[in-house]
Amino acid sequence: MKRGVELSSHTNNNKRIISGITLIILIASFFVVIHFGYDLTYGTDQMLESSLNSARLEAKDSAGQVSSTLGILSDASQSISADLSYGEMKEGDIEERLFEAINSNSDIFGVGVAYEKGAYETYADNSHSQDLYAPTYSRKEGEPQLFQASYDYTIRSDETSDGPNTEWYHRALAEGGGWNEPYFGTRSNRCIVEYSIPFTSAYATRKEITPAGVVYASYSLDEFRNIICSLELGETGYAFIISKNGDIISHPINDYVCKNVADISKNDGVFKQITIDTSPGTTNTVYETESGNKLWVFYEGIPETDWVLGVVLKDEEVLHQMNQDKYNQKIYFSLGIVAFLVSFSILGFTRNGINTRSLWKIAIIFSILCLIEIGFIWNLAMDTTVSENADDIIIYDEAGLESSLENSYLNEMNDLNKDYMDSVIRIPTGIFIQSLEFSSGNDVIVTGYVWQKHTEGVNDDYVQGVIFPESETTNVIYKAYEKENVTGWYFETTLREQFDYITYPFDVETVWIRLWSNSFENNVILVPDLESYDSIIAELKPGIEKDFVLEGWELQRSYFSYKVNEYDTNFGIDEYNHQGNPDLYFNIEMKRDIVTPFITYMVPLLLIALLIFIALFTEIKVDSDPTEILKYSASLMLVLMIAHVSLRDNISASGIIYLEYFYIIMYLVVLVVSLDALLFTSDRKIPLVNYENNVIAKMAYWPAIMILVLLITLKAFY
C-alpha cells in the first residue's frame, strides 16, 4: 500500500512539473505571437519610416561630406584674401602663395588672384593704370602651371555671347564671398565650379572700402565627380548636385553636367519628375516607366552653399532591411503559433492525467503542426526574391550604368582618371536569348543573337563580336546581319557554370552569360544597349524569347549587370591595361518547378517512412528472428542509398543540399527503428522499449521526424 502511494505521488509530481513548464511555454509563445503579429499588422509603416529615416540620414551625411570637401576651396580662398587685405602677404609673394595652395591639395584644380585695373601696387603708375594683373595656377596634365589673364575679366560677360565667363569676378565684387554657377572655362577647356571672394588693398595710400580684386579657387567638375562617387550610397544609388539657378554641377551622366535642369528635363522624363521639387529636406518618390523601379529621392542642402544634393536610391535598396525583417518576423510569428498550440494541447489533453490516449493525441497534433510550419516556410522561401551576388551591380537605367562604371573605376584606381576614362572605348552590346537548356547540373546550352553598335571614327574599328569566357564549346557563331551602325551574330554555345543548389528543390538559380569583346587586346568595355529594348523592367524579362520554354523551371526575370573580376595575368599582351573595367553580364533568373523533384524524391521518401511506421506495428515479441529484421532494414537502406546517389548524380552539387538531409534523417530512422526492433524482440526486459508493446517508439516516430525536418528547414531558409 505504501509503495502504491509513493508511485502515485511521483506521477503527480511529474505531471505538475510538465504542466508548469508547458504553461511557461504557453505564456511565452502567446506574447511572441502578439508581439510579432502586431509588428506584421501595424509595424510596417514604422519600419518604412525607419528605413526612410536611415536613407535621409545617409543623404544628410553625404551633404556634409561634400560640404567638408568644398570647405578646402573656400578656406584656401578666404585665407589668401585675408592675408592680402591685412597686409600679411606682400604682393610680390602672391605667385608663390598660389603655388603652395594648389600644390598642397591635389583636389584643387586652379587658384588665382584677379586685381582691378590699376589696383596692383606695381601697376599703380599712369603707364600701367589700365593693365590687369591676374596670376593663376591651374593644372595641366595634373601638374600646376602659372597663367596670366588672357581676357578682360572686368568687362561683364553677356549671357548670350560666346565670350569668356566673367560672372565669377563680378558676383564676388557685388555680393562678397560665395560659390559661382558652374561654367565652361575657355582656357581649361572643361566645366569648372569656383569659389570667389573679394579682397581690399592693405597699402596706406589705398585704404579704401572698395575691393582691390578677387581671390578665386576652382574644382574641375570632372574631378568633382570623385567627391560624389566616394559617397557610400549602396549598390544602386547615385547622387547629383544642382545649383541655385538650376545648373547641374554633378551627375552620373556626364552630358548633363554644366547644363540646366529645365533643358535636360525636356528629354528625360524621369529626371523631370525627380527635380520637380528640389527643396532641401524633401523626399520624393518617382516611378521609372522604363525600368519599372520605384525611386526614392532625398534632397539635402549643402552647408555654406546655395546648392542642393539629390540622393537617388532604388526602392529595394531603401527597403531591403525592412523586407528581411518582415521575412524573419513571419517565421517567428508562425513558430510562436506552433509553440502556443502544442502547449495548449498538452495542457488540455493531460488535465485529467497522462495516459497513452492523451499522448497519442499530442503526438498527432505536434506532427501536423510541424508539417504545416514546414510548408509555410517553403512557401515563404519560394515567394521571396533571391538576393543577387553582392559583387554584382545591376544596371537599371543609364544613370545607374554611368554610376556603376564610375564606382568601379573609383574602387579599382582610387581616382576617376579622366584621361584613362576617355581612352576607354565603349561598345553598346545587346543580347537576345532564344533557347536555354540544362544538359547537366553545371552545363547550360544557350542559343540566341548578340549585336554591337558602332559609330564611325569612334569605335567602328573595335566591333568584332564577343567571347563567352565560360563557354565549354561554341558550336555555332556567325554574322547574321549588318546594317549601317549595327552588326549582329547568331550563336549556340554550352556554358559551364557553378550553381548553388543548397536549397534544392526550392532553389532559385541565375544563369549568367559573361561577355568579353573580341577586341580583347584593346582598352574596350562593353556597355548594355539599353535603348534597343522596349523595356528593361527585369520582371518583363527583356532579351528573352516570349514563347521561351525551359522544362522544370519558371523564368522570373532577366537583367544586365557588371562585376569587376581580378585577373593575375596580362594574357601575354605587354600593353594590356583594363584597370577598373568591369565585365558585362546578362543574367537569367529562374525558379525551379518543384512538382517533378517532389514526385521523384519526396514521395518515395514519404512511402518509405510510412512502411517503417507500419513495421513498428507488426513487431511480434514471440518467435521473432532478428535476421529478418536486419534483412528488412538492409533492403530499405539500399533503396535509400540508390535514390540518394541518383540525386547527387543529377544535381552535381558541392556540399550537402537541403533534400539530402531528408535522406540522412531516414538513414537515422532506419537504424534507430532497427535497433528498437532488435531490443524489443530480445529476451532482455527494457522498460522504455517494452512499455505497452513498444508504444513509446510508435508515438515518438512522427514527432521525431517532423522536428528534425523543421530544424533543417529553419537552417536552410532562415
PEDA-V463771 format. One record per residue. N is the residue number from 0. RES is the residue in one letter. NEAR is the number of other C-alpha atoms within 8 Angstrom. Layout:
# PEDA-V463771
n->N res->RES near->NEAR
n->N res->RES near->NEAR
This chain:
# PEDA-V463771
n->0 res->M near->4
n->1 res->K near->5
n->2 res->R near->6
n->3 res->G near->7
n->4 res->V near->8
n->5 res->E near->8
n->6 res->L near->8
n->7 res->S near->8
n->8 res->S near->8
n->9 res->H near->8
n->10 res->T near->8
n->11 res->N near->8
n->12 res->N near->8
n->13 res->N near->8
n->14 res->K near->10
n->15 res->R near->8
n->16 res->I near->8
n->17 res->I near->8
n->18 res->S near->9
n->19 res->G near->8
n->20 res->I near->8
n->21 res->T near->11
n->22 res->L near->10
n->23 res->I near->8
n->24 res->I near->11
n->25 res->L near->13
n->26 res->I near->9
n->27 res->A near->8
n->28 res->S near->12
n->29 res->F near->11
n->30 res->F near->8
n->31 res->V near->11
n->32 res->V near->13
n->33 res->I near->8
n->34 res->H near->8
n->35 res->F near->12
n->36 res->G near->9
n->37 res->Y near->9
n->38 res->D near->10
n->39 res->L near->11
n->40 res->T near->7
n->41 res->Y near->8
n->42 res->G near->9
n->43 res->T near->9
n->44 res->D near->7
n->45 res->Q near->8
n->46 res->M near->9
n->47 res->L near->10
n->48 res->E near->8
n->49 res->S near->8
n->50 res->S near->12
n->51 res->L near->9
n->52 res->N near->8
n->53 res->S near->8
n->54 res->A near->10
n->55 res->R near->9
n->56 res->L near->8
n->57 res->E near->9
n->58 res->A near->14
n->59 res->K near->9
n->60 res->D near->8
n->61 res->S near->10
n->62 res->A near->13
n->63 res->G near->10
n->64 res->Q near->9
n->65 res->V near->11
n->66 res->S near->11
n->67 res->S near->8
n->68 res->T near->9
n->69 res->L near->8
n->70 res->G near->8
n->71 res->I near->8
n->72 res->L near->12
n->73 res->S near->11
n->74 res->D near->8
n->75 res->A near->10
n->76 res->S near->15
n->77 res->Q near->10
n->78 res->S near->8
n->79 res->I near->10
n->80 res->S near->13
n->81 res->A near->10
n->82 res->D near->10
n->83 res->L near->15
n->84 res->S near->11
n->85 res->Y near->9
n->86 res->G near->10
n->87 res->E near->8
n->88 res->M near->9
n->89 res->K near->8
n->90 res->E near->8
n->91 res->G near->5
n->92 res->D near->8
n->93 res->I near->9
n->94 res->E near->9
n->95 res->E near->7
n->96 res->R near->9
n->97 res->L near->12
n->98 res->F near->10
n->99 res->E near->8
n->100 res->A near->10
n->101 res->I near->15
n->102 res->N near->8
n->103 res->S near->6
n->104 res->N near->7
n->105 res->S near->7
n->106 res->D near->6
n->107 res->I near->12
n->108 res->F near->12
n->109 res->G near->12
n->110 res->V near->16
n->111 res->G near->12
n->112 res->V near->11
n->113 res->A near->11
n->114 res->Y near->13
n->115 res->E near->11
n->116 res->K near->11
n->117 res->G near->14
n->118 res->A near->12
n->119 res->Y near->12
n->120 res->E near->7
n->121 res->T near->5
n->122 res->Y near->12
n->123 res->A near->10
n->124 res->D near->8
n->125 res->N near->6
n->126 res->S near->6
n->127 res->H near->9
n->128 res->S near->11
n->129 res->Q near->7
n->130 res->D near->8
n->131 res->L near->11
n->132 res->Y near->11
n->133 res->A near->10
n->134 res->P near->12
n->135 res->T near->14
n->136 res->Y near->14
n->137 res->S near->13
n->138 res->R near->10
n->139 res->K near->7
n->140 res->E near->4
n->141 res->G near->5
n->142 res->E near->7
n->143 res->P near->11
n->144 res->Q near->8
n->145 res->L near->8
n->146 res->F near->8
n->147 res->Q near->8
n->148 res->A near->10
n->149 res->S near->4
n->150 res->Y near->5
n->151 res->D near->7
n->152 res->Y near->7
n->153 res->T near->9
n->154 res->I near->6
n->155 res->R near->8
n->156 res->S near->10
n->157 res->D near->6
n->158 res->E near->5
n->159 res->T near->4
n->160 res->S near->6
n->161 res->D near->5
n->162 res->G near->6
n->163 res->P near->8
n->164 res->N near->9
n->165 res->T near->11
n->166 res->E near->9
n->167 res->W near->12
n->168 res->Y near->11
n->169 res->H near->10
n->170 res->R near->10
n->171 res->A near->14
n->172 res->L near->12
n->173 res->A near->6
n->174 res->E near->7
n->175 res->G near->9
n->176 res->G near->9
n->177 res->G near->10
n->178 res->W near->10
n->179 res->N near->11
n->180 res->E near->11
n->181 res->P near->12
n->182 res->Y near->9
n->183 res->F near->10
n->184 res->G near->11
n->185 res->T near->7
n->186 res->R near->4
n->187 res->S near->5
n->188 res->N near->7
n->189 res->R near->9
n->190 res->C near->13
n->191 res->I near->12
n->192 res->V near->14
n->193 res->E near->13
n->194 res->Y near->15
n->195 res->S near->17
n->196 res->I near->15
n->197 res->P near->14
n->198 res->F near->13
n->199 res->T near->13
n->200 res->S near->14
n->201 res->A near->10
n->202 res->Y near->7
n->203 res->A near->5
n->204 res->T near->4
n->205 res->R near->7
n->206 res->K near->9
n->207 res->E near->7
n->208 res->I near->5
n->209 res->T near->5
n->210 res->P near->11
n->211 res->A near->12
n->212 res->G near->13
n->213 res->V near->16
n->214 res->V near->16
n->215 res->Y near->12
n->216 res->A near->16
n->217 res->S near->13
n->218 res->Y near->13
n->219 res->S near->12
n->220 res->L near->13
n->221 res->D near->8
n->222 res->E near->11
n->223 res->F near->10
n->224 res->R near->11
n->225 res->N near->11
n->226 res->I near->10
n->227 res->I near->11
n->228 res->C near->13
n->229 res->S near->8
n->230 res->L near->8
n->231 res->E near->6
n->232 res->L near->10
n->233 res->G near->6
n->234 res->E near->7
n->235 res->T near->12
n->236 res->G near->12
n->237 res->Y near->13
n->238 res->A near->13
n->239 res->F near->13
n->240 res->I near->12
n->241 res->I near->14
n->242 res->S near->12
n->243 res->K near->9
n->244 res->N near->6
n->245 res->G near->9
n->246 res->D near->14
n->247 res->I near->16
n->248 res->I near->13
n->249 res->S near->16
n->250 res->H near->12
n->251 res->P near->12
n->252 res->I near->10
n->253 res->N near->7
n->254 res->D near->4
n->255 res->Y near->11
n->256 res->V near->13
n->257 res->C near->12
n->258 res->K near->9
n->259 res->N near->10
n->260 res->V near->11
n->261 res->A near->8
n->262 res->D near->8
n->263 res->I near->12
n->264 res->S near->11
n->265 res->K near->8
n->266 res->N near->6
n->267 res->D near->8
n->268 res->G near->8
n->269 res->V near->10
n->270 res->F near->9
n->271 res->K near->13
n->272 res->Q near->8
n->273 res->I near->11
n->274 res->T near->8
n->275 res->I near->6
n->276 res->D near->7
n->277 res->T near->9
n->278 res->S near->9
n->279 res->P near->8
n->280 res->G near->8
n->281 res->T near->10
n->282 res->T near->8
n->283 res->N near->9
n->284 res->T near->9
n->285 res->V near->11
n->286 res->Y near->9
n->287 res->E near->10
n->288 res->T near->6
n->289 res->E near->9
n->290 res->S near->11
n->291 res->G near->10
n->292 res->N near->11
n->293 res->K near->10
n->294 res->L near->12
n->295 res->W near->13
n->296 res->V near->13
n->297 res->F near->14
n->298 res->Y near->15
n->299 res->E near->14
n->300 res->G near->13
n->301 res->I near->13
n->302 res->P near->8
n->303 res->E near->5
n->304 res->T near->8
n->305 res->D near->10
n->306 res->W near->10
n->307 res->V near->15
n->308 res->L near->14
n->309 res->G near->14
n->310 res->V near->13
n->311 res->V near->11
n->312 res->L near->13
n->313 res->K near->12
n->314 res->D near->10
n->315 res->E near->6
n->316 res->E near->11
n->317 res->V near->12
n->318 res->L near->10
n->319 res->H near->8
n->320 res->Q near->8
n->321 res->M near->10
n->322 res->N near->8
n->323 res->Q near->8
n->324 res->D near->8
n->325 res->K near->9
n->326 res->Y near->9
n->327 res->N near->9
n->328 res->Q near->11
n->329 res->K near->10
n->330 res->I near->9
n->331 res->Y near->11
n->332 res->F near->12
n->333 res->S near->10
n->334 res->L near->9
n->335 res->G near->12
n->336 res->I near->11
n->337 res->V near->11
n->338 res->A near->11
n->339 res->F near->13
n->340 res->L near->9
n->341 res->V near->12
n->342 res->S near->12
n->343 res->F near->9
n->344 res->S near->10
n->345 res->I near->10
n->346 res->L near->11
n->347 res->G near->7
n->348 res->F near->13
n->349 res->T near->10
n->350 res->R near->7
n->351 res->N near->5
n->352 res->G near->7
n->353 res->I near->10
n->354 res->N near->7
n->355 res->T near->6
n->356 res->R near->6
n->357 res->S near->10
n->358 res->L near->11
n->359 res->W near->9
n->360 res->K near->9
n->361 res->I near->12
n->362 res->A near->12
n->363 res->I near->10
n->364 res->I near->10
n->365 res->F near->10
n->366 res->S near->12
n->367 res->I near->8
n->368 res->L near->10
n->369 res->C near->12
n->370 res->L near->10
n->371 res->I near->8
n->372 res->E near->12
n->373 res->I near->11
n->374 res->G near->8
n->375 res->F near->8
n->376 res->I near->12
n->377 res->W near->9
n->378 res->N near->8
n->379 res->L near->9
n->380 res->A near->9
n->381 res->M near->9
n->382 res->D near->6
n->383 res->T near->6
n->384 res->T near->5
n->385 res->V near->5
n->386 res->S near->4
n->387 res->E near->5
n->388 res->N near->5
n->389 res->A near->5
n->390 res->D near->6
n->391 res->D near->9
n->392 res->I near->11
n->393 res->I near->9
n->394 res->I near->12
n->395 res->Y near->12
n->396 res->D near->10
n->397 res->E near->9
n->398 res->A near->9
n->399 res->G near->13
n->400 res->L near->10
n->401 res->E near->10
n->402 res->S near->12
n->403 res->S near->13
n->404 res->L near->10
n->405 res->E near->11
n->406 res->N near->10
n->407 res->S near->12
n->408 res->Y near->14
n->409 res->L near->14
n->410 res->N near->9
n->411 res->E near->8
n->412 res->M near->9
n->413 res->N near->7
n->414 res->D near->8
n->415 res->L near->12
n->416 res->N near->6
n->417 res->K near->8
n->418 res->D near->6
n->419 res->Y near->7
n->420 res->M near->8
n->421 res->D near->7
n->422 res->S near->7
n->423 res->V near->9
n->424 res->I near->10
n->425 res->R near->9
n->426 res->I near->13
n->427 res->P near->11
n->428 res->T near->12
n->429 res->G near->11
n->430 res->I near->10
n->431 res->F near->10
n->432 res->I near->12
n->433 res->Q near->11
n->434 res->S near->12
n->435 res->L near->10
n->436 res->E near->9
n->437 res->F near->9
n->438 res->S near->8
n->439 res->S near->8
n->440 res->G near->10
n->441 res->N near->11
n->442 res->D near->11
n->443 res->V near->13
n->444 res->I near->13
n->445 res->V near->13
n->446 res->T near->12
n->447 res->G near->12
n->448 res->Y near->12
n->449 res->V near->12
n->450 res->W near->12
n->451 res->Q near->13
n->452 res->K near->11
n->453 res->H near->12
n->454 res->T near->8
n->455 res->E near->6
n->456 res->G near->6
n->457 res->V near->8
n->458 res->N near->12
n->459 res->D near->9
n->460 res->D near->7
n->461 res->Y near->7
n->462 res->V near->13
n->463 res->Q near->8
n->464 res->G near->10
n->465 res->V near->8
n->466 res->I near->8
n->467 res->F near->10
n->468 res->P near->7
n->469 res->E near->9
n->470 res->S near->10
n->471 res->E near->8
n->472 res->T near->7
n->473 res->T near->10
n->474 res->N near->7
n->475 res->V near->8
n->476 res->I near->9
n->477 res->Y near->7
n->478 res->K near->9
n->479 res->A near->8
n->480 res->Y near->7
n->481 res->E near->9
n->482 res->K near->6
n->483 res->E near->4
n->484 res->N near->8
n->485 res->V near->10
n->486 res->T near->13
n->487 res->G near->12
n->488 res->W near->13
n->489 res->Y near->13
n->490 res->F near->13
n->491 res->E near->12
n->492 res->T near->13
n->493 res->T near->12
n->494 res->L near->14
n->495 res->R near->10
n->496 res->E near->9
n->497 res->Q near->5
n->498 res->F near->9
n->499 res->D near->8
n->500 res->Y near->11
n->501 res->I near->11
n->502 res->T near->12
n->503 res->Y near->9
n->504 res->P near->11
n->505 res->F near->11
n->506 res->D near->12
n->507 res->V near->9
n->508 res->E near->11
n->509 res->T near->9
n->510 res->V near->8
n->511 res->W near->8
n->512 res->I near->10
n->513 res->R near->11
n->514 res->L near->13
n->515 res->W near->12
n->516 res->S near->12
n->517 res->N near->9
n->518 res->S near->10
n->519 res->F near->8
n->520 res->E near->6
n->521 res->N near->6
n->522 res->N near->11
n->523 res->V near->13
n->524 res->I near->12
n->525 res->L near->13
n->526 res->V near->9
n->527 res->P near->9
n->528 res->D near->9
n->529 res->L near->9
n->530 res->E near->5
n->531 res->S near->6
n->532 res->Y near->9
n->533 res->D near->7
n->534 res->S near->8
n->535 res->I near->15
n->536 res->I near->12
n->537 res->A near->11
n->538 res->E near->7
n->539 res->L near->9
n->540 res->K near->12
n->541 res->P near->13
n->542 res->G near->9
n->543 res->I near->10
n->544 res->E near->9
n->545 res->K near->4
n->546 res->D near->4
n->547 res->F near->8
n->548 res->V near->5
n->549 res->L near->9
n->550 res->E near->5
n->551 res->G near->8
n->552 res->W near->9
n->553 res->E near->9
n->554 res->L near->8
n->555 res->Q near->10
n->556 res->R near->12
n->557 res->S near->15
n->558 res->Y near->14
n->559 res->F near->12
n->560 res->S near->12
n->561 res->Y near->13
n->562 res->K near->11
n->563 res->V near->10
n->564 res->N near->6
n->565 res->E near->4
n->566 res->Y near->5
n->567 res->D near->4
n->568 res->T near->5
n->569 res->N near->9
n->570 res->F near->5
n->571 res->G near->5
n->572 res->I near->7
n->573 res->D near->5
n->574 res->E near->4
n->575 res->Y near->10
n->576 res->N near->6
n->577 res->H near->7
n->578 res->Q near->7
n->579 res->G near->11
n->580 res->N near->10
n->581 res->P near->11
n->582 res->D near->13
n->583 res->L near->14
n->584 res->Y near->12
n->585 res->F near->13
n->586 res->N near->12
n->587 res->I near->12
n->588 res->E near->12
n->589 res->M near->12
n->590 res->K near->12
n->591 res->R near->12
n->592 res->D near->8
n->593 res->I near->9
n->594 res->V near->6
n->595 res->T near->8
n->596 res->P near->9
n->597 res->F near->10
n->598 res->I near->9
n->599 res->T near->8
n->600 res->Y near->9
n->601 res->M near->9
n->602 res->V near->9
n->603 res->P near->9
n->604 res->L near->12
n->605 res->L near->8
n->606 res->L near->8
n->607 res->I near->9
n->608 res->A near->9
n->609 res->L near->8
n->610 res->L near->8
n->611 res->I near->10
n->612 res->F near->10
n->613 res->I near->8
n->614 res->A near->8
n->615 res->L near->11
n->616 res->F near->7
n->617 res->T near->6
n->618 res->E near->8
n->619 res->I near->7
n->620 res->K near->8
n->621 res->V near->5
n->622 res->D near->5
n->623 res->S near->7
n->624 res->D near->6
n->625 res->P near->8
n->626 res->T near->6
n->627 res->E near->7
n->628 res->I near->11
n->629 res->L near->9
n->630 res->K near->8
n->631 res->Y near->8
n->632 res->S near->11
n->633 res->A near->8
n->634 res->S near->8
n->635 res->L near->10
n->636 res->M near->10
n->637 res->L near->8
n->638 res->V near->8
n->639 res->L near->12
n->640 res->M near->8
n->641 res->I near->8
n->642 res->A near->9
n->643 res->H near->10
n->644 res->V near->8
n->645 res->S near->8
n->646 res->L near->8
n->647 res->R near->9
n->648 res->D near->7
n->649 res->N near->8
n->650 res->I near->9
n->651 res->S near->8
n->652 res->A near->12
n->653 res->S near->4
n->654 res->G near->5
n->655 res->I near->8
n->656 res->I near->11
n->657 res->Y near->13
n->658 res->L near->9
n->659 res->E near->9
n->660 res->Y near->10
n->661 res->F near->10
n->662 res->Y near->11
n->663 res->I near->8
n->664 res->I near->11
n->665 res->M near->11
n->666 res->Y near->10
n->667 res->L near->8
n->668 res->V near->9
n->669 res->V near->12
n->670 res->L near->9
n->671 res->V near->8
n->672 res->V near->10
n->673 res->S near->11
n->674 res->L near->8
n->675 res->D near->10
n->676 res->A near->11
n->677 res->L near->10
n->678 res->L near->10
n->679 res->F near->11
n->680 res->T near->12
n->681 res->S near->7
n->682 res->D near->4
n->683 res->R near->5
n->684 res->K near->5
n->685 res->I near->8
n->686 res->P near->6
n->687 res->L near->7
n->688 res->V near->13
n->689 res->N near->10
n->690 res->Y near->9
n->691 res->E near->5
n->692 res->N near->6
n->693 res->N near->11
n->694 res->V near->9
n->695 res->I near->9
n->696 res->A near->10
n->697 res->K near->10
n->698 res->M near->11
n->699 res->A near->9
n->700 res->Y near->9
n->701 res->W near->10
n->702 res->P near->12
n->703 res->A near->8
n->704 res->I near->10
n->705 res->M near->11
n->706 res->I near->10
n->707 res->L near->9
n->708 res->V near->11
n->709 res->L near->12
n->710 res->L near->8
n->711 res->I near->10
n->712 res->T near->12
n->713 res->L near->9
n->714 res->K near->7
n->715 res->A near->9
n->716 res->F near->8
n->717 res->Y near->6
